[in-house]
């Protein structure tokens, strides 16, 4: 197991994000978010559609800049995209003209380091169970296989932080549960700092150390829940079901003017 480093922690400090619509309207997407993700921690981000979850991932990835506040990786401000931060979307976004191997290699080719990392390409394809499909094209893969290829492509670059934007949302439930175990196995092996956006409460509880819950837009932190359940987790365990019921109740009340925030 790779030991996490403090330099791989993410710190979101008083971050707000505002967009200006074509008609001149001001759209407040995120409002004064502050939280940290410890190095090697798995955190889930949940909340209603439109509350700014994907926007926050883009800010951490350096694809956009906050209107106010700052985001740091360790003690370094994030101002631009960087290879130390990987981003995986719901759509695998594989290059259709490249084989599985070519897709896994793509980031290494772009960085000019394929020759020194070539053996790792084979290692990561084996870790995600695709070594027999190295010469297969994306249109010949199932949805779960395509997502495993995208996961190998992200991890072979050894990102300090992996940002996951509902990467399993388009999969059937059986494949999704197997992929959750796949992501967890790789996370436990490499201890990559991970932030997972999901609408699936069971997925958040099953995978995460903590769950950050956002209010309806503008997204603010409603609360942060610790998931103090032993791994591996059982979805039918009484403590799991009790936490699930709590999260459902919180989400139902999120944004209510009578509900006080309670960050832990």
Residue pairs with C-beta under 8 A, 6 or more apart in sequence:
1 188
1 189
1 190
1 191
2 189
2 190
2 191
3 40
3 191
4 38
4 39
4 40
4 41
4 191
4 193
5 39
5 74
5 160
6 39
6 74
7 39
7 73
7 74
7 75
7 76
7 160
8 39
8 40
8 73
8 74
8 160
8 161
8 192
8 193
9 36
9 37
9 38
9 39
9 73
9 74
9 193
10 36
10 37
10 60
10 71
10 72
10 73
10 161
10 193
10 195
11 36
11 71
11 72
12 33
12 34
12 35
12 36
12 56
12 60
12 69
12 71
13 34
13 69
13 70
13 71
13 72
14 32
14 33
14 34
14 68
14 69
14 70
15 30
15 32
15 33
15 34
15 56
15 59
15 66
15 68
15 69
15 70
15 71
16 28
16 30
16 31
16 32
16 33
16 66
16 67
16 68
16 69
16 218
17 28
17 29
17 30
17 52
17 55
17 56
17 59
17 64
17 66
17 67
18 26
18 27
18 28
18 29
18 67
19 26
19 27
19 29
20 26
20 27
21 27
28 217
28 218
29 52
29 55
29 217
29 218
29 219
30 52
30 55
30 56
30 66
30 218
30 219
30 220
31 218
31 219
31 220
32 68
32 69
32 220
33 56
33 69
33 219
33 220
33 221
34 69
34 221
35 212
35 221
35 224
37 43
37 161
37 193
37 195
38 193
39 191
39 193
40 191
40 192
40 193
41 193
41 194
41 209
41 210
42 184
42 187
42 194
42 196
42 207
42 208
42 209
43 194
43 195
43 196
43 208
43 209
43 210
43 211
43 212
44 195
44 196
44 197
44 198
44 203
44 204
44 207
44 208
44 210
44 211
44 212
45 53
45 56
45 57
45 195
45 196
45 197
45 198
45 211
45 212
45 214
46 53
46 197
46 198
46 199
46 201
46 204
46 211
46 212
46 213
46 214
46 247
46 251
47 53
47 213
47 214
47 215
47 216
47 219
47 222
47 251
47 254
48 214
48 216
48 251
48 254
49 199
50 216
50 217
51 214
51 215
51 216
51 217
51 218
51 219
52 214
52 217
52 218
52 219
53 165
53 197
53 214
53 219
54 165
54 197
55 64
55 219
56 219
57 87
57 163
57 165
57 195
57 197
58 64
59 65
59 66
59 71
59 78
60 71
60 78
60 85
60 161
60 163
60 195
61 81
61 85
61 87
61 163
62 78
62 79
62 80
62 81
62 82
62 85
63 81
63 87
65 79
70 77
71 77
71 78
72 78
73 84
73 85
73 160
73 161
78 85
83 107
83 111
83 157
83 159
84 159
84 160
84 161
85 159
85 160
85 161
85 162
85 163
86 154
86 155
86 157
86 159
86 161
86 162
86 163
87 154
87 162
87 163
87 165
88 150
88 151
88 154
88 162
88 163
88 164
88 165
88 167
89 150
89 165
89 166
89 167
90 165
90 166
90 167
90 168
90 169
90 170
91 170
92 138
92 146
92 147
92 149
92 150
93 150
94 103
94 138
94 141
94 146
94 149
94 150
94 153
95 102
95 103
95 106
95 138
96 137
96 138
96 139
97 137
98 106
98 137
98 138
99 134
99 135
99 136
99 137
100 125
100 130
100 133
100 134
100 135
100 136
100 137
100 138
100 141
100 149
101 121
101 125
101 134
101 135
103 138
103 149
103 150
103 153
104 121
104 124
104 125
104 149
104 152
104 153
104 156
105 114
105 118
105 121
105 156
106 153
107 153
107 156
107 157
108 114
108 117
108 118
108 121
108 156
108 157
111 157
114 121
117 156
120 156
121 156
122 131
124 152
124 155
124 156
125 131
125 133
125 134
125 152
127 152
127 155
127 186
127 189
128 148
128 149
128 151
128 152
128 182
128 186
129 148
130 145
130 148
130 149
130 152
133 141
133 145
138 146
138 149
141 149
142 175
143 170
143 171
143 172
143 175
144 171
144 175
144 178
144 179
147 167
147 168
147 171
147 179
148 179
148 182
150 167
151 167
151 182
151 183
151 186
154 162
155 162
155 186
155 190
155 192
158 190
159 192
160 192
160 193
161 192
161 193
161 194
161 195
162 192
162 193
162 194
162 195
163 194
163 195
164 183
164 194
164 195
164 196
164 197
165 197
166 197
166 198
166 199
167 179
167 183
167 196
168 176
168 179
168 180
168 183
168 198
168 200
168 203
169 198
169 199
169 200
171 179
176 200
176 203
180 203
180 206
180 207
183 194
183 207
184 207
184 231
184 232
186 192
187 194
188 231
196 203
196 204
196 207
196 208
198 204
201 244
201 247
201 248
201 251
202 235
202 244
204 211
204 247
205 211
205 227
205 229
205 233
205 240
205 243
205 244
205 247
206 233
206 235
206 240
208 227
209 226
209 227
210 224
210 225
210 226
210 227
211 224
211 225
211 227
211 247
212 221
212 224
213 221
213 222
213 223
213 224
213 225
213 247
213 250
213 251
213 254
214 220
214 221
214 222
214 254
215 221
215 222
215 254
215 255
216 254
216 255
220 261
221 261
221 263
222 250
222 254
222 255
222 259
222 261
223 250
223 261
223 262
223 263
223 264
224 263
224 264
225 243
225 246
225 247
225 250
225 264
226 264
227 243
229 237
229 239
229 240
229 243
233 240
234 240
253 259
